[in-house]
Amino acid sequence: MQLVLRSRVVLTGAVKELTPENIQLLDLRANLHTFPLEQVEEVIYDVESDY
């Protein structure tokens, strides 16, 4: 999934945890990032194809 912040930074990874206050993202290097939801502009879920 892609996480778009209000600062226009885009991060790619997997959602580890989602609470009413925060979202945790596990990036492709296995680093865990926590962001307050007020910093998040958009969450884009990637659809995996069968190919």
Summary of the structure (lengths in Angstrom):
residues: 51
radius of gyration: 11.1
end to end distance: 18.3
largest distance: 36.5
contacts: 111
relative contact order: 0.33
helix: 6%
strand: 57%
